[in-house]
Amino acid sequence: MTATIGASALRTIATERAGLDALHAAIGNGLSAPFAAAVEMIRTASGRVVVTGMGKSGHVGRKIAATMASTGTPAHFVHPAEASHGDLGMVQPDDVVVALSWSGEAAELSAIVAYTRRFRVGLIAITANAESALGREADIALVLPKAQEACPNGLAPTTSTTMQMALGDALAVALLEARGFSRQDFYVYHPGGKLGAQLKTVASIMHQGERLPIVGASAAMAEVVEMISAKSFGCAIVIDPDGKLAGVVTDGDLRRKLGGGWGGRLARDVMTANPRRIAPDALAVEALEMVNRMRVTALIVADADERPVGLVHVHDLLNLGVV
């Protein structure tokens, strides 16, 4: 029984993979030009992308709209059956409609298609039938290659929806790249959860101002020890007379270098020069990678002039959820 089920899974994946291979080949053989035109139409539109589709194509359309919206292309989904009952008001003249239908003959799409033609709203079709009602009416038709459904009856949308999803992702990524959408832009739309935590900048979580354990290079060791104890970060940041980062004194330095007593030594005599540091605009996930790789518990945050402006501790990263 287990072997039979496993074989079924392999057939399904192999069939859908064949569909993606066909789509990949189509992009390199005729589909690339309309695809580029679709990206340009969406990129230059002053309105939003309105995605629509019926049945399983509609479920895929919702995902495409969500992916676009989260990657810098304002988009939302309009159900085609609801469109003719007032939701056509969600489609504005400056928008671009992306309609999905494998056959291109979904009757429920007729109202929204007619609306785009009446008010000259850009219409992009994602269909496998260029000569369908949808394919003929569209300004740009992204025609998917014919492919076998993974369903043994050839009925349930499986391979077809996988191909629609992949083409929608390709549109979203191409638009992301065309807009120069950065990781910081991505954080604006993803402030929650683990992803949001990873996209926070070091500047947004670092300790700064009076919380920093800063001492001068000529500070006596008594002052250094007092600073380390008072600020509770396990280290003291050492600066030179110009206020630039000179080094760091850690608890480990105290144990290793002062076993025989302080002996009149100053911060500069005990500090580790050229300590690990990170820029304020670096991502929190980069800071976590550094503390793990370098086996340290804290990183000094220094600006472009090498002045310490903050400190980020591994506990800050763990509490934030950057794992």
C-alpha positions as CSV (number, residue, x, y, z in Angstrom):
1,M,0.0,0.0,0.0
2,T,2.8,2.4,1.0
3,A,4.7,1.7,-2.3
4,T,1.5,2.3,-4.3
5,I,0.9,5.6,-2.7
6,G,4.5,6.6,-3.1
7,A,4.3,5.8,-6.8
8,S,1.2,7.9,-7.2
9,A,3.0,10.8,-5.6
10,L,6.0,10.4,-7.9
11,R,3.7,10.3,-10.9
12,T,1.9,13.5,-9.9
13,I,5.2,15.4,-9.3
14,A,6.7,14.1,-12.5
15,T,3.6,15.2,-14.5
16,E,3.5,18.6,-13.0
17,R,7.3,19.0,-13.5
18,A,6.8,18.2,-17.1
19,G,4.3,21.0,-17.3
20,L,6.8,23.4,-15.8
21,D,9.4,22.2,-18.2
22,A,7.0,23.0,-21.0
23,L,6.4,26.4,-19.6
24,H,10.2,27.0,-19.2
25,A,10.7,26.1,-22.9
26,A,7.8,28.3,-23.9
27,I,9.4,31.3,-22.3
28,G,12.4,30.8,-24.4
29,N,10.4,30.2,-27.5
30,G,7.7,32.8,-28.2
31,L,6.2,33.5,-24.7
32,S,9.0,35.9,-23.7
33,A,7.8,38.8,-25.8
34,P,4.3,38.9,-24.5
35,F,5.6,38.2,-21.0
36,A,7.9,41.3,-21.2
37,A,5.0,43.3,-22.5
38,A,2.9,42.3,-19.6
39,V,5.6,43.3,-17.1
40,E,5.9,46.6,-18.8
41,M,2.2,47.2,-18.9
42,I,1.9,46.6,-15.1
43,R,5.1,48.4,-14.3
44,T,4.0,51.6,-16.0
45,A,0.4,51.5,-14.9
46,S,-0.5,54.2,-12.4
47,G,-3.3,52.1,-10.9
48,R,-3.3,48.6,-9.3
49,V,-3.3,45.1,-10.6
50,V,-6.7,43.5,-10.4
51,V,-6.4,39.7,-10.6
52,T,-9.5,37.6,-11.3
53,G,-10.3,34.0,-12.1
54,M,-13.0,31.4,-11.4
55,G,-12.6,28.1,-9.5
56,K,-9.1,26.8,-9.0
57,S,-7.8,29.6,-11.3
58,G,-9.4,32.0,-8.8
59,H,-7.5,30.4,-5.9
60,V,-4.3,30.8,-7.9
61,G,-5.2,34.4,-8.7
62,R,-5.6,35.2,-5.0
63,K,-2.1,33.9,-4.4
64,I,-0.7,35.9,-7.3
65,A,-2.3,39.1,-6.1
66,A,-0.9,38.5,-2.6
67,T,2.6,37.9,-3.9
68,M,2.5,41.0,-6.1
69,A,1.2,43.1,-3.2
70,S,3.9,41.9,-0.9
71,T,6.7,42.6,-3.4
72,G,6.0,46.2,-4.4
73,T,3.2,45.8,-7.0
74,P,-0.1,47.0,-5.5
75,A,-2.7,44.3,-6.3
76,H,-5.9,42.8,-5.2
77,F,-8.3,40.0,-6.2
78,V,-11.8,40.5,-7.5
79,H,-14.1,37.5,-7.8
80,P,-15.6,37.4,-11.3
81,A,-19.0,36.3,-10.1
82,E,-19.1,39.2,-7.6
83,A,-17.8,41.7,-10.3
84,S,-21.2,41.9,-12.0
85,H,-22.9,42.5,-8.6
86,G,-21.1,45.7,-7.8
87,D,-17.4,44.7,-7.4
88,L,-16.7,46.2,-10.9
89,G,-16.3,49.4,-8.9
90,M,-13.0,48.0,-7.6
91,V,-11.6,48.2,-11.2
92,Q,-10.5,51.7,-12.1
93,P,-9.4,53.1,-15.6
94,D,-5.7,53.2,-14.6
95,D,-5.7,49.6,-13.4
96,V,-4.5,46.5,-15.2
97,V,-6.7,43.3,-15.0
98,V,-4.9,39.9,-15.0
99,A,-7.5,37.2,-15.8
100,L,-6.8,33.5,-15.4
101,S,-8.7,30.8,-17.2
102,W,-7.1,27.6,-18.6
103,S,-9.8,27.2,-21.2
104,G,-10.3,30.9,-21.6
105,E,-14.1,30.3,-21.8
106,A,-15.2,30.8,-18.2
107,A,-18.6,32.4,-18.5
108,E,-18.2,34.2,-15.2
109,L,-15.3,36.3,-16.6
110,S,-17.5,37.9,-19.3
111,A,-18.7,40.8,-17.2
112,I,-15.2,41.9,-16.1
113,V,-13.7,41.4,-19.6
114,A,-16.5,43.4,-21.1
115,Y,-15.9,46.2,-18.5
116,T,-12.2,46.4,-19.4
117,R,-13.1,46.7,-23.1
118,R,-15.7,49.4,-22.4
119,F,-13.5,51.5,-20.2
120,R,-10.2,50.7,-21.9
121,V,-8.6,49.0,-18.9
122,G,-5.6,47.0,-19.7
123,L,-6.3,43.3,-19.9
124,I,-3.7,40.5,-19.6
125,A,-4.9,36.9,-20.1
126,I,-3.3,33.8,-18.7
127,T,-4.8,31.0,-20.6
128,A,-3.9,27.9,-22.6
129,N,-6.2,28.8,-25.5
130,A,-5.1,31.8,-27.5
131,E,-8.3,31.6,-29.6
132,S,-10.7,31.6,-26.7
133,A,-13.0,34.5,-25.8
134,L,-10.5,35.6,-23.2
135,G,-7.5,35.2,-25.4
136,R,-9.0,37.1,-28.3
137,E,-10.2,40.0,-26.1
138,A,-7.0,40.5,-24.1
139,D,-4.5,43.2,-24.9
140,I,-1.7,40.7,-24.0
141,A,-2.3,37.0,-24.0
142,L,0.2,34.8,-22.0
143,V,-0.6,31.5,-23.6
144,L,0.5,28.5,-21.6
145,P,1.6,25.4,-23.4
146,K,-0.8,22.4,-23.3
147,A,0.0,20.0,-20.6
148,Q,-1.4,16.8,-19.1
149,E,-3.2,17.1,-15.7
150,A,-1.8,14.9,-13.0
151,C,-5.3,13.8,-12.1
152,P,-5.7,10.3,-13.7
153,N,-9.1,11.3,-15.0
154,G,-7.5,14.4,-16.7
155,L,-10.1,16.6,-15.0
156,A,-9.0,18.1,-11.7
157,P,-6.8,21.2,-12.2
158,T,-3.3,20.1,-11.1
159,T,-0.6,20.6,-13.6
160,S,-2.5,23.6,-15.1
161,T,-2.7,25.4,-11.8
162,T,0.9,24.7,-11.0
163,M,1.9,26.3,-14.3
164,Q,-0.4,29.3,-13.6
165,M,1.2,29.7,-10.2
166,A,4.7,29.6,-11.6
167,L,3.9,32.2,-14.3
168,G,2.3,34.4,-11.7
169,D,5.5,34.1,-9.6
170,A,7.6,34.9,-12.6
171,L,5.5,38.1,-13.2
172,A,5.9,39.2,-9.6
173,V,9.6,38.6,-9.5
174,A,10.2,40.3,-12.8
175,L,8.3,43.3,-11.5
176,L,10.2,43.2,-8.2
177,E,13.4,43.4,-10.1
178,A,12.2,46.0,-12.5
179,R,11.2,48.3,-9.6
180,G,14.5,47.7,-7.7
181,F,12.5,46.4,-4.7
182,S,15.1,46.0,-1.9
183,R,15.2,43.9,1.3
184,Q,14.3,47.1,3.3
185,D,11.3,47.7,1.0
186,F,10.3,44.1,1.7
187,Y,10.4,44.7,5.4
188,V,7.8,47.5,5.1
189,Y,5.3,44.8,4.0
190,H,6.5,42.0,6.3
191,P,7.0,43.5,9.7
192,G,5.6,40.5,11.6
193,G,6.8,37.0,12.3
194,K,10.2,35.5,11.7
195,L,10.6,37.1,8.3
196,G,9.9,40.5,9.7
197,A,12.4,39.9,12.5
198,Q,15.1,38.9,10.0
199,L,14.5,42.1,8.0
200,K,14.8,44.5,10.9
201,T,17.9,46.6,10.8
202,V,20.6,46.6,13.5
203,A,19.8,50.3,14.1
204,S,16.2,49.4,15.1
205,I,17.2,47.0,17.8
206,M,20.6,48.2,19.1
207,H,21.3,49.7,22.5
208,Q,22.5,53.2,22.2
209,G,23.1,56.5,24.1
210,E,23.5,56.1,27.8
211,R,23.1,52.4,27.6
212,L,26.5,52.0,25.9
213,P,29.5,50.9,28.0
214,I,32.0,53.4,26.6
215,V,35.4,54.2,28.1
216,G,38.4,56.2,26.9
217,A,41.6,54.5,25.9
218,S,43.4,56.0,28.9
219,A,40.7,54.9,31.4
220,A,42.1,53.1,34.5
221,M,41.1,49.5,34.8
222,A,39.0,50.2,37.8
223,E,36.8,52.4,35.6
224,V,36.7,49.8,32.9
225,V,35.6,47.1,35.4
226,E,33.0,49.4,36.8
227,M,31.6,50.2,33.4
228,I,31.4,46.5,32.4
229,S,29.5,45.7,35.6
230,A,27.2,48.7,35.4
231,K,26.0,48.1,31.8
232,S,25.8,44.3,32.0
233,F,26.9,43.6,28.4
234,G,30.1,41.7,29.4
235,C,32.3,44.3,27.6
236,A,33.4,47.9,27.5
237,I,33.8,49.8,24.2
238,V,37.1,51.7,24.1
239,I,37.3,54.9,22.1
240,D,40.3,57.1,21.1
241,P,40.6,60.8,21.9
242,D,38.7,61.6,18.6
243,G,35.7,59.4,19.7
244,K,36.5,56.7,17.2
245,L,36.4,53.0,18.0
246,A,39.8,51.8,19.3
247,G,39.0,48.4,20.8
248,V,37.0,46.4,23.3
249,V,37.6,45.0,26.7
250,T,35.6,41.9,27.5
251,D,35.1,39.7,30.6
252,G,37.4,37.3,28.9
253,D,40.1,39.9,28.5
254,L,39.9,40.6,32.2
255,R,40.4,36.9,33.1
256,R,43.2,36.3,30.6
257,K,45.2,39.5,31.0
258,L,44.7,40.6,34.6
259,G,45.4,37.4,36.5
260,G,48.4,39.0,38.2
261,G,46.5,42.2,39.0
262,W,45.9,45.5,37.3
263,G,49.4,46.8,37.7
264,G,48.5,50.4,36.7
265,R,47.4,49.3,33.3
266,L,44.9,51.3,31.3
267,A,42.1,50.3,28.9
268,R,44.4,50.5,25.8
269,D,46.8,48.1,27.4
270,V,44.2,45.4,27.9
271,M,41.8,46.0,25.0
272,T,41.4,43.9,21.9
273,A,42.1,46.2,19.0
274,N,40.0,46.1,15.8
275,P,37.0,44.5,17.4
276,R,34.1,43.0,15.5
277,R,31.6,45.6,14.4
278,I,28.6,46.0,12.2
279,A,26.9,48.9,10.3
280,P,23.6,50.3,11.6
281,D,21.8,49.6,8.3
282,A,22.8,45.9,8.3
283,L,20.0,43.4,8.8
284,A,19.5,41.7,12.1
285,V,19.9,38.3,10.4
286,E,23.4,39.4,9.3
287,A,24.2,40.3,12.9
288,L,23.1,36.8,14.0
289,E,25.3,35.2,11.4
290,M,28.3,37.2,12.6
291,V,27.8,36.3,16.3
292,N,27.4,32.7,15.4
293,R,30.4,32.6,13.1
294,M,32.7,34.6,15.3
295,R,31.5,33.0,18.5
296,V,30.9,36.3,20.3
297,T,28.0,37.5,22.4
298,A,27.9,41.1,21.3
299,L,28.7,43.3,18.3
300,I,29.7,46.9,18.3
301,V,27.7,49.1,15.9
302,A,29.9,51.7,14.2
303,D,29.0,54.4,11.7
304,A,30.9,55.3,8.5
305,D,33.3,57.4,10.6
306,E,34.2,54.5,12.8
307,R,32.4,56.0,15.8
308,P,30.5,53.5,18.0
309,V,26.8,54.3,17.9
310,G,25.3,51.2,19.4
311,L,25.7,47.7,20.6
312,V,23.6,44.6,19.7
313,H,23.7,41.5,22.0
314,V,22.9,38.0,21.0
315,H,20.0,38.0,23.5
316,D,18.4,40.9,21.6
317,L,18.5,38.8,18.4
318,L,17.1,35.7,20.1
319,N,14.4,37.6,21.8
320,L,13.5,39.2,18.4
321,G,13.1,35.7,16.9
322,V,15.9,35.9,14.4
323,V,16.7,32.2,14.3
